[in-house]
Amino acid sequence: MQVKVFNENVHPYSEKFRGKEITIGPKEFIEMDEDEAEYFKGTFTFPVKNGEGLPDPRFFKKIRIEKLQKTVKEDPLVCHANGQKVASASELKEVLSSFAHLLVKDEKAEEENREQLKKTNADLRKQNKKMEERLESIETMLSKRLTDGASL
């Protein structure tokens, strides 16, 4: 798999690697095989000293590896059961209908789910009714206070 090998330095980086001269511009990248990139990153290079005898930052090895992201765009008009590509949604529905016998259904689980949904909906209706009643009583109380001239 190919990866991007970035030079994070503000100076170009060059190194002889496996018999080839590799140069990466400042803040640029090259692409190489992932295993090679890991090995390249881990190879030691001796520090080059500047005129004062200190390591020269122009030769620092600042390498970062970034894996390439492959994006796959799914075709919505492909039958995943047999890989057949169709021209329209209605045609896809027709192709899928030939695989209906492979559809697995758990009637007991579906019924339990339906019953749970009915119960939840009933509870939410009760809660909604209580909230509407509270809101109505608050609105009535505020309206009465405002007509009586009282401050909130």
N, C-alpha and C positions, 0 to 999 in steps of 0.2 A: 504494500500500500504506500502510495506517495504521501509525503508530508512537506510542509513548508519549514525551511530552516532560516530563521530571522537573525540578522546581525543587529543587536540592540545598541551597538556602539555608534557614536557620532562620526567615527572614522571607518573607512573601508577595512575589511578583514580579509587577509589572504593566508592560505596555508597549503602546504603540499600534503595531499591526503591520498594514500594508496596510489602513488605514482602520478597523480594529476594535481595541477595547481587549481585550487578553488578560491575564488574571490567573490565576496559578497559586499555590495555597496553599503554605505551607512543607512541604517533604518530600512534596508531592503531585505529580500529573501530569495532563496533558490529552492527548487523542489528536488527532493531525492527520496530514495527508498527509506522507509521508517527505520529498519535495522541499521542501514548505513548512517542515517542521521544521528541515531543514538550513539553509535561508535564514534562518529565525527565529533559530536559534542563532548564526548568523554576523553578524547585524545589530549595529551598534555603538550603544551607548547612552552618553550623556555621564554621567560620574560626578557624583553628587549629594554635596555637601560638608556635613559636620555643622557645628555651631557653632564648632568649633576650626579649621575650614578643611581638615580631612582628609576623604578619601572615606568616606561613610557606608555601613557594611556592610549596612544595611537595604535598600539599593538595588542590591547586587551582583547581577550576572547570572550565576548558576551553573546552567547548563542541561545536562542529560544526555539523550541520545536512546537509547531502547531499542526494538529491533524486536520486534513481536509474534510469538510463536511459535505457529504453527498446527499443531495435532496432528491427524493423520488416523488414524482408527481403521479398520483394514482389516476388512472383513466376511469371515470365513473360509468362508462359503458362497456365494461368487461365483466363477463360472468366468471367469478372466482372458482366456481365448481369445475369448469372445463377450460377456462382461458379464452373462450370465444369472445371476439369483439363484435359489438352490434352497433347499429346506426342510431337507435332511439331508445328512450326509456321504456316505451311500450314493447319494443322488440326484446329488450332485456328481461322484462317481466315474463314474457312468453317463454324465453329460454330457461329462466329460473323455475318456471312451473313444471318443467320436465324433471326437476330434482326435488319436488315436493315430498316424495316418498322418503327422502333422506333427512327431512326435518324432524328433529327430536323434540317432543313436547312432554312436559311433566304436568299433567292435568291437575294433580293434587296441589302442586306448588302454585300453579296459576290461580286455582280457586282460593287458596289461602291468601295469596297476594290480593285478589279481588276483594275478599272479605275485609282484609286489613285496610285497604283503600276506602271501602265504604265506611268503616268505623272512623277512620281519620277524618273523612269528609263530614260525617255527622258531628264529630267533636268540634271541628272548625266552624261549622254552621252555628252551633250553640255558642261558641266563644264570640263569633261575629255578632250574634244577636245581643249578647250581654254588652258588648262594646258599643253597639248602636244605642242601646237603652241608656248607658252611662253618658254618652255624648249628648243625647237628647236632654237628659236631666241637667247636665252642665249648661247647655245652651238655654234652657228654660230659666235656670237660676240666674244666669248672667243677664238675660233679657229682663227679668223681673227687677234686678238690682239697677239696671240702667234706666228703667222707666220710673223707679222710685227716686232716682237722683243720687243714689249712693255711689261712692267711689269704689273702684276695684281694689 
